[in-house]
Amino acid sequence: MSGERTRLDLEQALSERILVLDGAMGTMIQALSLDEAMFRGEEFAGHPAALDGCNDLLCLTLPEAIEKIHDEFLEAG
């Protein structure tokens, strides 16, 4: 199934009911071998605490990586 077809099917299902989606986000993020600077990005370069491993932060500092992981999940079906 194509990624676009999967995306359309997902959008249709979302319009009809609540969906629970589960994936291995942590595993996929770990596979990227990101360092502290990549977690920080420019936005949090001066933050006083260590941010390595704060995966939620990557939506702000490295959104293209998170989007790529989600696209891979959609493509996999």
C-alpha positions as CSV (number, residue, x, y, z in Angstrom):
1,M,0.0,0.0,0.0
2,S,1.4,3.4,-0.9
3,G,2.2,6.0,1.8
4,E,-0.5,8.3,0.3
5,R,-3.1,5.6,0.4
6,T,-2.2,4.8,4.0
7,R,-2.4,8.4,4.9
8,L,-5.9,8.8,3.3
9,D,-7.1,5.7,5.1
10,L,-5.8,7.0,8.4
11,E,-7.5,10.4,7.9
12,Q,-10.7,8.6,7.1
13,A,-10.5,6.4,10.2
14,L,-9.7,9.5,12.3
15,S,-12.8,11.2,11.1
16,E,-14.9,8.2,12.2
17,R,-13.5,7.1,15.5
18,I,-10.8,7.5,18.1
19,L,-7.6,5.7,17.1
20,V,-4.8,4.5,19.3
21,L,-1.5,4.4,17.4
22,D,1.5,2.6,18.8
23,G,5.0,2.6,17.4
24,A,8.6,2.2,18.6
25,M,9.4,5.9,18.6
26,G,12.0,5.6,21.3
27,T,13.8,2.8,19.5
28,M,13.7,4.7,16.2
29,I,15.1,7.8,17.9
30,Q,17.8,5.9,19.6
31,A,18.8,4.4,16.2
32,L,19.6,8.0,15.1
33,S,22.5,8.2,17.6
34,L,21.8,11.8,18.4
35,D,24.1,13.7,20.7
36,E,23.4,16.4,23.3
37,A,23.8,19.2,20.8
38,M,21.3,17.7,18.5
39,F,18.7,17.4,21.3
40,R,19.4,21.0,22.3
41,G,19.3,22.6,18.8
42,E,19.7,26.4,18.7
43,E,16.5,26.9,20.8
44,F,17.9,25.3,23.9
45,A,21.7,25.8,23.5
46,G,21.9,27.6,26.8
47,H,19.6,25.4,28.8
48,P,21.3,24.6,32.2
49,A,20.3,20.9,32.4
50,A,21.3,18.0,30.2
51,L,18.7,17.4,27.5
52,D,20.1,14.2,25.9
53,G,17.3,11.7,25.8
54,C,14.4,14.2,26.1
55,N,12.7,12.8,23.0
56,D,9.7,15.1,23.2
57,L,12.0,18.1,22.7
58,L,13.0,16.8,19.3
59,C,9.6,18.0,17.9
60,L,11.0,21.5,18.4
61,T,14.7,21.0,17.8
62,L,14.8,18.3,15.1
63,P,11.3,18.1,13.7
64,E,12.4,16.7,10.3
65,A,13.8,13.6,12.1
66,I,10.5,13.0,13.9
67,E,8.5,13.6,10.7
68,K,10.7,11.1,8.9
69,I,10.0,8.4,11.5
70,H,6.3,9.0,11.3
71,D,6.4,8.8,7.5
72,E,8.3,5.5,7.8
73,F,5.5,4.2,10.1
74,L,2.9,5.3,7.7
75,E,4.7,3.7,4.8
76,A,5.0,0.4,6.7
77,G,1.3,0.4,7.3
